[in-house]
Amino acid sequence: MMTVAQDFDLATLKPHYGAEYFQGAEYTDYLGDRAVHEKTLAGHLRRLRRYVAPGGRVLEIGCAHGFFLEMIQPAYPGSLGIDISEAAVAHARRHGIDVRAGDLLETGFNTSFDAVCMWDTIEHLSRPYEVVCRAAGLLKPGGYLFLTTGDFGAWLPRWQGLKWRQIHPPTHLFYFTRPSLRQLCGRAGLETVRFDTVTVYRRLHSALQALERRHGSSASGRLARMGLRLLPATVLAWGIPLNLLDTLCLVARKPARREKTD
């Protein structure tokens, strides 16, 4: 596991997650790209269904605008989320999604959960171990933790080093490998069940805009700019699947209580 050198508390981090975070600062157009985000989230829902029976209750940490929570409501009613972005929480609440604004470590819940999900969230946290411990404490015995994050041990970051696209503090603070996540979960009392990689969908228009912004006058930046200018709108709207094997999904389980014997 690698971390940035500087410490960031919640008060320092929170201003980075205003409305502009989702509209130009980190995402090109988060709400406009909802359709492609939902394609990615559909894959997460398939993973959830493999382990958690319908009717279970799910907590999503870092739920943003509530797209995943809205998607799972038919199968997992009563699920809820939490996020530090007040702008995202307000949007979710306007659409009838049960979302709390705040930090998990400072928020009380009067229920336990069959699953806790952290989709592309753990790398944003200033205290990831404490949050995983808190998540484990909120799980029912036999419940599952699901998380996705960049895999710092994959071939691409090993090749690119500090130029890897997922290294961008202060919004990404920690960088994990499979062994470090297994160790972290073990320390929190969770058993690692499975690792796999994640296929992420990106709208071509947003992907080219991000490439242009990141690489500027380089050849790839110029190519992205040309694509934005020349490709028809119908093509730019395509949702492109991307799996560079450097984004992983972890499934971990809280051990069930042992039955007492006479």
Secondary structure, 3 states (H helix, E strand, C coil): CEECCCCCCHHHHHHHHCHHHHCCCCCCCCCCCHHHHHHHHHHHHHHHHHHCCCCCCEEEECCCCCHHHHHHCCCCCCCEEEECCHHHHHHHHHCCCCEEECCHHHCCCCCCEEEEEEECCHHHCCCHHHHHHHHHHHEEEEEEEEEEEEECCCHHHHHHHHHCCCCCCCCCCEEECHHHHHHHHHHCCCEEEEEEECCEEEEHHHHHHHHHHHHCCCHHHHHHHHHHHHCCHHHHCCEEEECCCCEEEEEEECCCCCCCCC
